[in-house]
Amino acid sequence: MEVKMQVPPEFEERIKREMLDSAVEAYKVAGKREQLPEWLNMKQAGQYAGVSFNTLKKWIAMGLRVSTIAGMQRISKTAINDFYLEHEI
């Protein structure tokens, strides 16, 4: 099904600008995520997962895997990705 709409040129330009701005922002976020190391500290893990520190703590209580070595905690990107997949419905 095809829907055709006519909008004023300035409105069309505004839509294009908004779409481009959204795409650029998404690209920046994705780039920052990829720059992070495989093993993340808690702040980086929250950033990678796109959640707050408090949410990350809740996820750990729900089973998000954490490696603790000599009192230092790290979460792998793989563990976060797996956690998301495990909770898909």
C-alpha positions as CSV (number, residue, x, y, z in Angstrom):
1,M,0.0,0.0,0.0
2,E,1.4,3.4,-0.9
3,V,0.4,6.6,0.7
4,K,1.2,9.9,-0.9
5,M,1.3,13.2,1.0
6,Q,2.0,16.7,-0.1
7,V,3.8,18.8,2.4
8,P,5.2,22.3,2.1
9,P,8.9,22.3,0.9
10,E,10.1,23.9,4.2
11,F,8.4,21.1,6.2
12,E,10.0,18.5,3.9
13,E,13.4,20.1,4.5
14,R,12.8,20.1,8.3
15,I,12.0,16.4,8.2
16,K,15.1,15.7,6.2
17,R,17.3,17.7,8.7
18,E,15.7,15.9,11.7
19,M,16.3,12.5,10.1
20,L,19.9,13.3,9.3
21,D,20.5,14.7,12.8
22,S,19.1,11.5,14.3
23,A,21.2,9.3,12.0
24,V,24.4,11.2,12.9
25,E,23.6,11.0,16.6
26,A,23.0,7.2,16.3
27,Y,26.3,6.8,14.5
28,K,28.2,8.7,17.2
29,V,26.7,6.6,19.9
30,A,27.5,3.4,18.0
31,G,31.1,4.6,17.5
32,K,31.5,5.3,21.2
33,R,30.2,1.9,22.1
34,E,32.7,0.2,19.7
35,Q,35.6,2.2,21.2
36,L,35.1,0.6,24.6
37,P,37.3,-2.3,25.6
38,E,35.9,-5.9,25.7
39,W,36.1,-5.9,29.6
40,L,34.3,-2.9,31.0
41,N,34.3,-1.2,34.4
42,M,30.9,-0.5,35.9
43,K,30.6,3.0,34.4
44,Q,31.6,1.7,31.0
45,A,29.2,-1.2,31.3
46,G,26.3,1.1,32.0
47,Q,27.3,3.3,29.0
48,Y,27.6,0.3,26.7
49,A,24.3,-1.2,27.9
50,G,22.6,2.3,27.7
51,V,21.4,2.1,31.3
52,S,22.1,3.9,34.6
53,F,24.4,2.5,37.3
54,N,21.4,1.6,39.5
55,T,19.8,-0.4,36.6
56,L,23.1,-2.1,36.0
57,K,23.2,-3.2,39.7
58,K,19.6,-4.5,39.4
59,W,20.7,-6.5,36.3
60,I,23.6,-8.0,38.2
61,A,21.2,-9.1,40.9
62,M,19.1,-10.6,38.0
63,G,22.0,-12.6,36.8
64,L,24.2,-10.4,34.6
65,R,27.6,-12.1,34.7
66,V,30.4,-10.1,36.5
67,S,34.1,-11.1,36.8
68,T,35.7,-10.2,40.1
69,I,39.5,-10.4,40.4
70,A,41.2,-9.1,43.5
71,G,38.2,-7.0,44.3
72,M,38.0,-5.4,40.8
73,Q,34.8,-6.0,38.9
74,R,34.5,-6.2,35.1
75,I,31.7,-7.0,32.8
76,S,32.3,-8.2,29.3
77,K,30.4,-6.8,26.3
78,T,29.5,-10.4,25.5
79,A,27.9,-10.8,29.0
80,I,25.8,-7.7,28.4
81,N,24.8,-8.8,24.9
82,D,23.9,-12.3,26.2
83,F,21.9,-10.8,29.0
84,Y,19.8,-8.8,26.5
85,L,19.3,-11.9,24.4
86,E,18.3,-14.0,27.5
87,H,15.6,-11.5,28.3
88,E,14.0,-11.1,24.9
89,I,10.4,-12.0,24.6
